[in-house]
Amino acid sequence: MRMQDIKIRPSGRVVGGWAVAGALTVFYGFVLPGSDTAAGALSLFVLVAVVAAAAWTWPIPEQPALLNRGAVRWVLVAALLMAAILSVLPLMSFVTGKAGGYGGLYDPSSAWLEYIKLAGVCCAFCLGFRIAMSYDAARKALDALLIMGGVWAFVCIVMHILDPNGIYGVMKMGAGRLTGAFSSPNSAGTLFGALSVLALGRTLGRFRALKGRPLIERIDLLFVTIWLLSLAALILSLSRGAIAATLLATAIMLFLLFLSGRRRRFSVRAAGITGIGVGVLLVGVFATPLSAVMDRMYQLETDFAARAQIFSSHYEVAIRQPFFGFGLGSFNAVNETIISEANYRDLSVIRAAHNVYLQWLEETGLMGLAGLILLNLSILVPMLRAIWRQDRAGAHLTAIVGAYLVFILHGLTDYAFQESALTVFVALMLGCGLAIASNQNTTRPH
């Protein structure tokens, strides 16, 4: 027998160990104060790279093997296209900037930091994919990520109760709102909104898969607890955008769950009555923090005007270099250049455009934006196809797509994607999702 014919089958402990390693890597980013700073981001991404490299050198079951997964090829093509665009971006940004009278806005040191961050995000995606290359491994990886998120939600709630105005004893932005260790309560809201959708999807998927068994066996109290903790942390963040994004993402996820189980007997009426009952119960439980959210609604007009000023000012400058933008990491330099007496109040205090797509357009142009869209489609389309095929693992994928939608939607009005800890979480989750979508044994029961 040749050595290459010998298949190493790691034990369940090894597979579970890698799931825990992935979750702990993300947890490190969450507890790290200032993960959006250069030093914090570098320490996080170095850890991610080390863990990812170790995972890819360790024997982990692959069903099917990596090269037999058609979905991976399209992601590789999209990633190579994005890499090609980003590789010529410095030169094109410099040349077009000189020609357009915007020379000097490209900052090589800021650009290098952004490239390192992108490399770290790629490592996180590869780590998520690697630890989910079989059904059992994928289930354990997703569950470990959820449990870690639930623990962090509980910790953040306790931190908020003990010190509502600080992070680890240091005064924070958004005093009185749950922030965790992030730079903004809105970022915390995005994370916990995504976790609530992920936990709800996992709960409903298990409930549907175990149809016919006693009710107490179909309801997983652990995931229900994580869902409630995530909802509590989301509401305590008082983030209107995150709450709205979570509600819309939840509705879309429920629709996808309905599609993935459309051949099964399903009572829409019973589901609707149950949903209304749960909604009323949640409103009653979270009445006090929800009243604070409603109070913030009175500031909506003022905040909308500020966002409109930011968006219009940066869109006007973005279309002046439409194809390759001003270069990665150029936002602060561009923002300082366009500050005027009319927009000083709104632009002088920001570090991001509060719209990740507008900022990406400004920094990378239409070419970078097109590359970003293609890369996302190459990852999401295989997941949506698996959901449509009604694979049993479709419930996992529906939960992942729903959680990602929270980030996509809230990215229209905020910058959670630019928090390094959150990009690691999203990348690892999407890596798991692509692996699940391309696994052969997705028809095994939950």
MOZI-V747222 format. One line per field, one symbol per residue. ss: DSSP state (2 for helix, 1 for strand, 0 for the rest). burial: 1 if it has 16 or more other C-alpha atoms within 10 Angstrom, else 0. Layout:
# MOZI-V747222
ss->???
burial->???
This chain:
# MOZI-V747222
ss->00222000000222222222222222222220000002222222222222222222200000000222022222222222222222222222222222200000000222222222222222222222220000222222222222222222222222222200011001100000000000002222222222222222222222222000002222002222222222222222000222222222222222222222000000022222222222222222202222222222200222222222222222222222200000000022222222000002222000000002222222222222222222222222222222220000022222222222222222000002220222222222222222222200000000
burial->00000000000000111111111011111111111100011101111110110010000111100100101101100110110011001101110110000100111001101110110111111111111111111111111111111111111110110011111000010111111111111111111111111111111111111000000001100011011111111111111111101101110111011111100000000000000000000000000011001000000000000010111011101101111111111111011000000000011000011111111111111111111101101111011101110111111111111111111111111111111111111111111111111111110001
